Amino acid sequence: MVNSLVLRCMDRRFNNMVESEYGDAIVLGNAGANVYPLQDRIRDIVREEGIEKIIALPHTDCGAMGKVYSVLKGGSSADDDLMEELVSHYPPSKFSTRQELEKMNYEIQLARLKELFPDMKASGRLFDTGSIDAPKEELEHKLVVMKPGKPDYSRVFASLRLNPFQCYVVQAETEIAMADIKLAVKELGAKTVYFVTMDGDNPRDTKQEADRAALALSGVEGVEIRMHDMRRVRKSLA
């Protein structure tokens, strides 16, 4: 998967699969594997990394699509940024069930990638969540925010002493992923948000990302923002 870019959903159940199957790829992650807010960032990565293949990985039983469905079919509310960046792309007249919406999501994301990169191989799959042997939801959910890069999740989770199945993962800068971070906190119960500095990252950038999120989430009761520096972890193990 060298020279490949993977667009994953932030769902906590996919961490092991993404790391195992796409460990050499560059990974971007947000709610629903949503191309639209990431378009400029995808273009940058394609140019800078010499990407030859893009893979979209939406899935069934998607919490993001559950939120979209509840807004468009159930009349629930959503933040303005979530409406603009996610909900607005799904015509309610085109689906009746959540399963139809999830299939539409896959088709929309893949079609947008092919439109953006007509000369590049763009593929994907609607991943069946039922094929993952995930444990029951007994652990408190967390959110890990990382910059786009290789999915070195097992090392990060081990350092944080967290189970992979309890961690939603956003791999994108907060400027383009704030709606996804809010969704994880407000709708999916991730009240602790870790901003991770990986090897090669500037910790000042991580601090700015964390501060931006703290401001956006200041009205949410009980949320905790933490920073975690993997560079120090590596030095401590040397």
C-alpha positions, -999 to +999 in steps of 0.1 A: +000+000+000+030+023-004+020+055-023-016+049-013-040+073+006-067+058+027-098+078+037-113+060+068-142+066+091-132+075+126-151+045+140-133+029+169-140-006+156-117-001+125-084+007+141-069-028+141-082-035+105-068-002+091-034-007+107-032-044+096-044-039+060-031-004+053-001+000+076+021+015+049-005+039+035-011+076+044-044+077+064-069+105+067-099+099+090-131+117+099-168+110+104-182+088+077-150+089+055-164+122+042-143+135+013-159+170+011-143+189+040-109+171+033-107+179-004-079+205-002-060+184+023-063+153+000-049+173-029-019+184-008-011+149+002-015+135-033+010+162-046+034+160-017+035+122-012+033+111-048+000+092-041-010+068-069-041+052-054-069+064-031-091+041-011-124+051+006-136+031+036-171+039+047-189+012+066-222-003+078-236+006+113-219+040+110-225+064+138-221+094+115-247+081+092-269+074+122-267+111+130-274+121+094-304+098+093-318+111+126-315+147+113-330+141+078-356+115+087-362+120+124-361+158+127-332+160+152-309+190+152-272+193+143-245+220+146-242+243+116-208+230+106-220+194+107-250+203+086-228+220+060-199+195+058-218+162+062-256+162+064-262+185+033-247+160+009-275+134+013-308+141-005-335+127+019-357+117-010-330+093-022-331+069+007-356+054+031-336+033+055-303+038+073-288+009+053-297+027+020-281+059+034-249+040+042-248+026+007-254+061-007-225+074+015-201+050-001-213+059-036-211+096-029-176+095-015-162+073-042-178+094-070-164+126-055-129+111-054-131+100-090-143+135-099-114+151-081-088+127-094-100+114-128-065+102-138-059+083-105-071+049-094-098+055-068-115+025-052-131+015-019-156-007-002-186-004+021-170-023+050-193-047+068-190-039+105-205-073+113-172-089+101-153-073+130-151-092+163-155-062+184-161-065+222-192-051+239-192-014+246-181-016+282-151+007+281-154+045+282-150+059+247-121+082+239-111+103+209-076+104+195-067+132+172-037+128+150-023+144+118-026+124+086+001+098+084+007+061+087-017+043+111+007+036+139-023+031+162-011+002+183+020+021+195-002+052+203-029+032+222-003+012+241+014+045+252-020+059+263-029+025+279-061+024+260-079-004+242-081+001+204-118-006+205-126+023+228-108+049+207-124+069+179-096+083+156-097+115+137-067+119+114-070+155+102-063+190+114-090+205+136-095+234+112-111+209+088-123+183+113-139+203+141-174+190+131-161+154+134-146+161+168-178+176+181-197+147+167-175+122+186-179+141+218-215+152+217-231+121+200-207+092+205-197+098+242-160+105+238-155+129+267-116+127+267-099+140+236-062+133+231-041+154+207-011+133+197+023+146+186+039+120+164+075+117+153+082+147+129+053+168+142+058+202+158+044+201+194+034+238+191+011+229+162-004+202+184-010+227+212-027+251+188-049+222+176-058+213+212-065+250+221-088+254+191-108+223+201-110+234+237-125+267+226-150+250+203-160+225+230-161+250+259-198+247+262-198+209+265-200+197+301-174+171+312-151+171+282-114+169+289-086+179+264-052+163+268-019+163+249+003+133+244+038+135+229+049+102+213+084+116+207+090+115+245+077+080+246+102+069+220+130+086+239+120+070+272+122+036+256+156+041+240 
